Amino acid sequence: MTHPQPDLPQAQGPSPGPRPIEIALLFSVFVVAACGLLYELAAGALASYVLGDSVLQFSTIIGTYLFAMGVGSWLSRYFERQLPAHFLRVELMVALVGGLLPATLFLANAYAPGAFRLLLYGMVFVVGMLAGLEIPLVMRILKRNVALRDLVSQVLTFDYLGALAVSLAFPLLLVPHLGLIRTGLVFGVLNAAVALWAVWLFRHELRRLKAHVVACVMVLGTLLGALAGADHITTLAEDKFYQDRIIFTTTSPYQRIVVTQGRAGHRLYLNGNLQFAQSDEYRYHEALVHPAMAAHGAPKRVAVLGGGDGMAVREILRYPSVESVTLVELDPAMTRIFSEHPTLAALNGHALQNPKVKIVNTDAFGWLQQAPVSAARPPEGAKAPPGGSEPRAPGSVGAADVFDVIVVDFPDPTNFSIGKLYTNSFYALLDRRLAASGYAVVQTTSPLVARKSYWTVAETIESVGLSTAPYHAHVPSFGEWGFIIASHRPWRLPDALPDGLRFLTPDTLPLLFDFPRDMARVPADVNRLSNQALVHTYEREWGKH
């Protein structure tokens, strides 16, 4: 009996059991699928870091990648002979382009930011097209010895299993422990290893075996060399981007955290966005905390949502009446480094190590939803007892669930995952945790640069029945910055402020509540979970500057 030639895709009946070459190729499908999805996730994460609006970035990148896969599948029809050799070449190209994708984009953002988008979508398209070529080539190679019905089910099973594995590992293991650059390079090495394996599997069919071996060794050497120098690549990119000397960096499942030190002291960046500068952060945090805290008189229970750097907590602890501070911060990495790193903990006066402080690492939206029933308010005309507590109906949120002051210190609404924390749904939940005599204060972007965004937040807070007291302060690192106090009773000017403040005084505090004409209120819509109008308004206004 004459066996079919290697290049002829003639179907045969199913063999009694899978042969080693079939097992090897199916495992290759698993690795190929995992690598392809990882490059897609890495591109989406990087685009979100640099360009913001994660929904838009992931949507466009996934669309580009899938379209490119379709192009690759269509092109596979033109590969008729030497299928193993073509598979080998495609694997090496995917390994090189996909493995170097995060490092290349990091460097492009630092040295050629204008080319970032073109390079991003160009590399995603190339990787997607090559991934689209891989699976059809593997299927045609396997078709020699596997019946069609078994072939499709086996290939798709391993393809989906690889995608599942990397979708779980990417946020939980790979990015937190390896970072984006190393993760990309490690999976590039895996792709190249599949190519090297293919060389061995098809060594009797490859016409120029030595050339293929040399190509594999060169690609593996390039990727392993880049992997060995991953720290240097990261430093090279970040030193150019941040200018000041970097003293600390880490990548968590949620964000890239960078702390620099220069003439103006330390600066904190999250995903490349400045969060505070040591030289003037006292202006921001004094303005954020004290108008609400001092107006209350004797706050006992305080919550801070966001603000994992501990600066707001530092200001809250100036009040002797405070008995407990609950800090709700999504990212454990933030609270850990600002508790344990000697230099960074010193910036907040070691506030996060104070026994009054309880740290809760969870999503603030979900944390607010934990209250079982909406808090009961005292009857009309009833007076709250001293200390800010009030009578409650049976089954309502108890005293341990409400706070005299809630400080909301989230990043600006640059994407939908943060934008949900500026919606009427969020403020309705906030209302449940606020004592009837309490105050909440929200950092609310710049009323000068993003005027409509600022007043959108005010309109949204008022839509849930809370009164607002908008105000602003000048912070040199940010410019004119806005805040809004929310409460059930009108805000009153405090008689005194804590000792030791560097910015606020009782005489200058009223000036913060005066808005000049170019920052005065403008009509704005309520920001809802269903529309997230604030994210689009914010992007449009800040995009002009």
C-alpha positions in Angstrom: 0.0 0.0 0.0 1.4 3.4 -1.0 1.2 6.1 1.7 0.1 9.5 0.6 2.8 12.1 0.0 3.3 14.6 2.9 2.0 17.6 1.0 -1.2 16.0 -0.2 -4.1 16.7 2.2 -5.9 13.4 1.6 -8.1 12.3 4.5 -7.6 8.9 5.9 -9.7 6.9 8.3 -9.0 7.4 12.0 -6.1 5.5 13.4 -6.5 3.2 16.3 -5.1 5.8 18.6 -3.4 9.2 18.5 0.2 9.0 17.3 3.0 11.0 19.0 3.1 13.5 16.1 -0.7 14.1 16.5 -0.3 14.6 20.3 2.6 17.0 19.7 0.7 19.0 17.1 -2.5 19.2 19.4 -0.3 20.4 22.2 1.1 23.0 19.8 -2.4 24.1 19.2 -2.9 24.6 22.9 0.3 26.7 23.1 -0.5 28.7 20.0 -4.0 29.6 21.2 -2.6 30.6 24.6 0.1 32.8 23.1 -2.2 34.4 20.6 -4.7 35.4 23.3 -2.0 36.6 25.6 -0.6 39.0 22.9 -4.1 40.3 22.4 -4.6 40.9 26.2 -1.2 42.5 26.6 -1.9 44.9 23.7 -5.3 45.8 25.3 -3.8 46.4 28.7 -1.0 48.6 27.3 -3.5 50.6 25.3 -5.6 51.1 28.4 -2.6 52.3 30.4 -1.4 54.7 27.7 -4.6 55.8 26.0 -7.2 55.3 28.7 -10.9 54.2 28.2 -10.3 50.4 28.6 -13.6 49.5 27.0 -12.7 51.4 23.8 -9.2 50.0 23.7 -10.1 46.4 24.3 -13.0 46.6 21.9 -10.9 48.0 19.0 -8.0 45.7 19.7 -10.2 42.5 19.8 -11.9 43.6 16.6 -8.6 44.3 14.9 -7.2 41.0 16.0 -10.2 38.9 15.0 -10.4 40.7 11.6 -6.7 40.0 11.1 -7.2 36.3 12.0 -9.9 36.1 9.3 -7.4 37.6 6.8 -4.8 35.0 7.9 -7.3 32.1 7.5 -8.2 33.4 4.0 -4.5 33.6 3.0 -3.9 30.0 4.2 -5.6 28.7 1.1 -2.5 29.8 -0.9 -0.1 27.6 1.1 -0.2 24.3 -0.8 3.2 22.6 -0.4 5.7 22.2 2.4 3.0 22.9 5.0 5.3 22.0 8.0 7.9 24.5 6.7 5.2 27.2 6.4 3.9 26.4 9.9 7.5 26.7 11.2 8.0 30.1 9.6 4.7 31.4 10.9 5.5 30.3 14.4 8.8 32.1 14.4 7.3 35.3 13.1 4.5 35.1 15.8 7.1 34.5 18.5 9.2 37.5 17.4 6.5 40.0 16.8 4.2 38.9 19.6 6.9 38.3 22.1 8.4 41.8 21.5 5.1 43.6 21.3 4.9 44.9 25.0 8.5 45.9 25.0 8.3 47.7 21.7 5.1 49.5 22.7 6.6 50.6 26.0 9.6 52.1 24.2 7.5 53.7 21.5 5.4 55.4 24.2 8.5 56.8 25.7 10.5 57.8 22.6 8.0 58.2 19.8 4.5 58.7 21.4 3.1 60.0 18.1 3.7 56.6 16.5 2.2 54.6 19.4 -1.3 54.0 17.9 0.0 53.1 14.5 2.5 50.7 16.0 -0.1 49.2 18.4 -2.7 48.4 15.7 -0.1 47.4 13.2 1.5 44.8 15.5 -1.9 43.5 16.6 -2.9 43.1 13.0 0.3 41.2 12.1 0.1 38.9 15.1 -3.6 38.3 14.4 -3.0 37.5 10.7 -0.2 35.1 11.6 -2.4 33.4 14.3 -5.1 33.1 11.6 -2.6 31.2 9.5 -1.5 28.8 12.2 -4.6 26.8 12.9 -5.6 26.1 9.3 -2.0 24.9 8.6 -2.1 22.6 11.7 -5.4 21.2 10.7 -4.2 20.5 7.1 -1.1 18.7 8.5 -3.2 16.7 10.9 -5.7 15.9 8.2 -3.3 13.3 6.8 -4.0 10.9 9.6 -7.1 12.1 11.4 -10.7 11.9 10.2 -12.4 15.2 9.6 -15.0 14.9 12.4 -12.2 14.1 15.0 -9.9 16.6 13.6 -12.2 19.6 14.0 -13.3 18.6 17.5 -9.7 17.9 18.7 -8.2 21.1 17.3 -11.0 23.4 18.6 -10.9 21.7 22.0 -7.2 22.4 22.5 -7.6 25.9 21.0 -10.3 26.8 23.5 -8.4 25.2 26.4 -5.3 27.3 25.7 -7.4 30.4 25.6 -9.1 29.6 28.9 -5.7 28.9 30.6 -4.1 32.2 29.6 -7.3 34.2 30.3 -7.1 33.1 33.9 -3.3 33.2 34.3 -2.9 36.7 32.7 -4.5 38.8 35.5 -3.9 36.4 38.4 -0.4 35.2 37.9 1.5 36.5 34.9 1.1 40.3 35.1 1.5 40.6 38.9 4.6 38.4 39.0 6.3 38.9 35.7 5.0 42.3 34.4 3.8 42.9 30.8 7.3 42.9 29.2 8.5 39.7 30.7 5.1 38.0 30.1 5.2 38.8 26.4 8.8 37.6 26.1 8.1 34.4 28.0 5.2 33.5 25.7 7.3 34.5 22.7 9.9 31.9 23.9 7.0 29.4 24.1 6.1 30.1 20.5 9.7 29.7 19.4 9.9 26.5 21.3 6.9 25.1 19.4 8.8 26.0 16.2 11.9 24.2 17.4 9.7 21.2 18.3 8.2 21.3 14.8 11.7 21.2 13.3 12.4 18.0 15.1 8.9 16.5 14.4 9.2 17.2 10.6 13.0 16.8 10.3 12.6 14.3 7.5 10.3 16.5 5.5 12.1 19.9 5.7 14.2 20.6 2.7 16.6 23.0 4.4 16.8 21.6 7.9 19.9 23.5 8.9 18.5 26.9 7.8 15.3 26.2 9.9 17.4 25.2 12.9 19.5 28.4 12.6 16.3 30.5 12.3 14.9 28.9 15.5 18.1 29.5 17.4 18.3 33.1 16.3 14.7 33.9 17.3 15.1 32.1 20.6 18.4 33.9 21.3 16.8 37.3 20.6 13.9 36.6 22.9 16.0 35.1 25.7 18.4 38.1 25.4 15.5 40.5 25.7 14.1 38.5 28.6 17.4 38.8 30.4 17.4 42.5 29.8 13.7 43.1 30.6 14.6 45.2 33.6 16.9 47.4 31.5 14.2 47.8 28.8 11.6 48.9 31.4 14.1 51.3 33.0 15.0 52.7 29.6 11.4 53.4 28.8 10.3 54.7 32.1 13.4 56.9 32.7 12.6 58.7 29.4 8.8 58.9 30.2 9.1 60.1 33.8 12.2 62.2 33.6 12.9 62.0 37.4 14.8 59.1 38.9 12.5 56.1 39.5 12.9 54.7 43.1 10.1 52.2 43.0 8.0 50.3 40.4 5.6 47.4 40.5 2.8 46.1 38.4 -0.4 44.8 40.1 -3.4 43.2 38.4 -5.0 46.7 38.4 -2.3 49.1 37.4 1.3 50.1 36.9 2.7 51.9 40.0 5.7 54.1 39.7 7.3 56.4 42.3 9.9 58.9 41.2 12.2 61.3 43.1 13.4 64.6 41.8 13.8 68.3 42.7 10.2 68.5 43.7 10.4 65.4 45.9 8.6 62.2 45.3 5.8 61.8 42.7 3.3 58.9 42.4 2.1 57.8 39.0 -0.6 55.2 38.3 -0.6 54.0 34.7 1.5 57.0 33.8 -1.0 59.5 35.4 0.3 61.8 38.2 -1.5 61.2 41.5 0.5 63.5 43.8 3.7 65.5 44.0 5.4 65.7 47.4 6.0 69.5 46.9 2.3 70.4 46.9 0.3 67.3 47.9 -0.5 69.0 51.2 -2.6 71.5 49.3 -4.7 68.8 47.7 -5.2 66.7 50.7 -5.9 69.5 53.1 -8.5 70.9 50.7 -9.9 67.4 50.3 -10.3 66.5 53.9 -10.6 69.5 56.3 -13.7 71.4 54.9 -15.8 68.3 55.6 -14.1 67.1 58.8 -13.9 70.4 60.5 -17.5 71.3 59.6 -18.7 68.1 61.3 -17.3 69.1 64.6 -16.5 65.8 66.2 -16.4 63.0 63.6 -15.8 59.5 65.2 -16.2 57.1 62.3 -14.6 58.0 59.0 -14.3 56.1 55.7 -11.9 56.8 52.8 -12.7 55.3 49.4 -9.6 55.2 47.3 -6.6 57.1 48.5 -4.5 54.0 49.1 -1.4 56.2 49.5 -2.6 57.1 53.0 -2.3 60.9 52.6 -6.0 61.6 53.2 -5.8 59.2 56.3 -2.9 61.3 57.6 -5.0 64.4 57.5 -8.0 62.7 59.1 -5.9 61.5 62.1 -5.3 65.1 63.1 -8.7 65.0 64.7 -8.7 63.6 68.3 -12.4 62.7 68.1 -11.7 60.1 65.4 -12.1 56.6 66.7 -11.8 54.6 63.5 -10.8 55.1 59.9 -11.9 52.5 57.3 -9.7 52.7 54.1 -11.3 50.9 51.1 -8.7 50.5 48.4 -9.1 48.1 45.5 -5.3 47.5 44.9 -3.5 45.7 47.8 -0.2 46.7 46.3 -1.0 50.4 47.0 -1.7 50.0 50.7 1.1 47.5 51.1 3.9 49.7 49.7 2.6 52.8 51.5 2.5 50.9 54.7 5.8 49.0 54.4 8.2 50.9 52.1 10.2 53.2 54.6 10.4 56.2 52.3 6.8 56.0 51.1 5.3 55.3 54.5 7.1 58.4 55.8 5.2 60.5 53.3 1.9 59.7 55.0 3.4 59.9 58.5 3.0 56.1 58.8 -0.8 56.7 58.9 -1.7 53.3 57.5 0.1 51.6 60.5 -2.1 53.5 63.0 -4.2 51.2 65.1 -7.3 53.3 64.4 -7.0 52.4 60.7 -8.6 49.4 59.1 -7.7 48.6 55.5 -10.2 46.8 53.2 -8.8 45.8 49.8 -11.9 45.5 47.7 -14.0 47.4 45.1 -15.6 50.4 46.7 -18.8 49.9 44.7 -19.2 46.4 46.0 -18.2 47.4 49.5 -21.0 50.0 49.7 -23.5 47.4 48.5 -22.8 45.2 51.5 -25.2 47.3 53.6 -28.3 45.0 53.9 -31.0 47.7 54.0 -31.1 51.5 53.3 -30.3 53.4 56.4 -33.3 54.9 58.2 -33.3 58.6 58.6 -34.8 60.3 61.7 -38.3 61.6 61.3 -38.8 65.1 60.0 -37.8 67.6 62.8 -36.1 65.0 64.9 -32.7 65.9 66.3 -29.8 63.5 66.0 -28.1 62.7 69.4 -24.7 64.1 70.1 -21.8 62.4 68.2 -23.6 62.2 64.9 -25.7 59.1 65.5 -29.4 59.0 64.8 -32.4 56.7 65.7 -32.9 53.8 63.3 -35.7 51.5 62.4 -35.5 47.7 63.0 -33.6 46.0 60.2 -31.9 49.2 59.0 -28.2 49.8 58.7 -26.8 49.9 62.2 -24.4 52.5 63.7 -21.4 50.3 62.8 -22.4 50.6 59.1 -22.6 54.4 58.8 -19.9 57.0 58.9 -19.7 60.6 60.1 -17.5 61.6 57.2 -16.7 59.7 53.9 -13.8 60.9 51.8 -14.0 59.8 48.2 -10.6 60.0 46.5 -10.8 58.1 43.3 -8.7 58.7 40.1 -10.4 60.8 37.4 -13.1 59.0 35.3 -10.8 58.1 32.4 -12.5 54.8 31.7 -15.8 53.0 32.4 -14.5 50.9 35.3 -13.7 54.2 37.2 -16.6 56.0 35.7 -19.0 53.8 37.5 -17.7 55.3 40.8 -19.1 58.7 39.6 -22.7 57.5 38.8 -26.0 58.2 40.5 -26.0 54.5 41.4 -22.8 54.9 43.3 -23.9 58.0 45.1 -27.2 56.4 46.1 -25.1 53.6 47.8 -22.9 56.3 49.4 -26.0 57.9 50.9 -26.8 54.6 52.7 -23.5 54.7 54.5 -23.6 58.4 55.4 -24.9 59.5 58.8 -27.8 61.9 58.8 -25.5 64.6 60.2 -22.5 63.5 58.2 -20.6 64.9 55.2 -19.1 63.1 52.2 -16.5 64.8 50.0 -15.6 63.8 46.5 -12.5 64.8 44.5 -14.0 66.0 41.2 -11.4 66.9 38.5 -10.6 70.4 37.4 -13.5 72.9 37.1 -11.4 75.0 34.8 -10.1 72.4 32.3 -13.0 70.0 32.5 -15.8 72.4 33.5 -18.8 70.4 32.3 -17.3 67.2 33.8 -17.0 68.9 37.1 -20.6 70.1 37.1 -21.8 66.7 35.8 -20.6 65.2 39.1 -22.5 67.9 41.1 -25.7 67.3 39.1 -25.3 63.5 39.6 -24.8 63.8 43.4 -27.9 66.1 43.7 -30.0 63.7 41.7 -30.0 61.2 44.6 -31.2 63.8 47.1 -28.0 65.1 48.6 -27.1 68.7 49.0 -23.8 69.9 47.5 -21.2 72.5 48.3 -18.8 72.7 45.4 -15.3 74.3 45.9 -11.9 74.4 44.4 -8.2 74.9 45.2 -5.1 75.6 43.3 -2.6 72.7 43.3 0.5 73.7 41.2 1.0 70.1 40.0 -2.6 69.8 38.7 -3.7 73.4 38.3 -7.1 74.4 39.5 -8.7 71.4 41.2 -12.3 70.8 42.3 -14.1 69.0 45.1 -17.7 68.7 46.2 -19.2 68.2 49.7 -22.4 66.1 49.8 -24.7 66.0 52.8 -28.3 65.9 54.0 -27.9 69.2 55.9 -26.4 72.4 54.5 -22.6 72.6 54.8 -21.5 75.2 57.4 -18.3 77.1 57.6 -16.2 75.6 60.4 -15.1 77.8 63.3 -11.6 76.3 63.5 -9.2 74.0 61.7 -6.6 71.7 63.2 -3.2 73.0 64.1 -0.2 72.5 61.8 -1.9 73.0 58.4 0.3 74.5 55.7 -2.4 75.7 53.3 -5.8 76.2 54.8 -6.8 78.8 57.4 -10.2 79.8 58.7 -9.9 83.1 56.9 -9.0 81.7 53.5 -11.3 78.7 53.5 -14.4 80.7 52.4 -12.5 81.7 49.2 -12.5 78.1 48.0 -16.2 78.2 47.6 -16.2 81.2 45.3 -16.2 80.3 41.6 -15.1 82.9 39.0 -17.0 83.2 35.7 -14.9 80.8 33.7 -15.6 78.0 36.3 -19.2 78.8 37.1 -21.9 76.2 36.9 -23.0 75.0 33.4 -25.9 72.7 32.5 -25.0 69.1 32.8 -26.6 65.6 32.6 -26.8 63.0 35.3 -24.1 60.4 35.0 -25.7 56.9 35.0 -24.4 53.4 34.8 -26.4 52.9 31.6 -24.8 55.8 29.7 -21.5 56.7 31.5 -21.8 60.2 29.9 -19.1 61.6 32.2 -16.4 59.4 30.7 -17.1 60.8 27.2 -17.3 64.4 28.5 -14.1 64.0 30.5 -12.2 62.5 27.5 -13.4 65.3 25.2 -12.5 68.1 27.6 -9.1 66.9 28.7 -8.3 65.9 25.1 -8.3 69.5 24.1 -5.4 70.2 26.6 
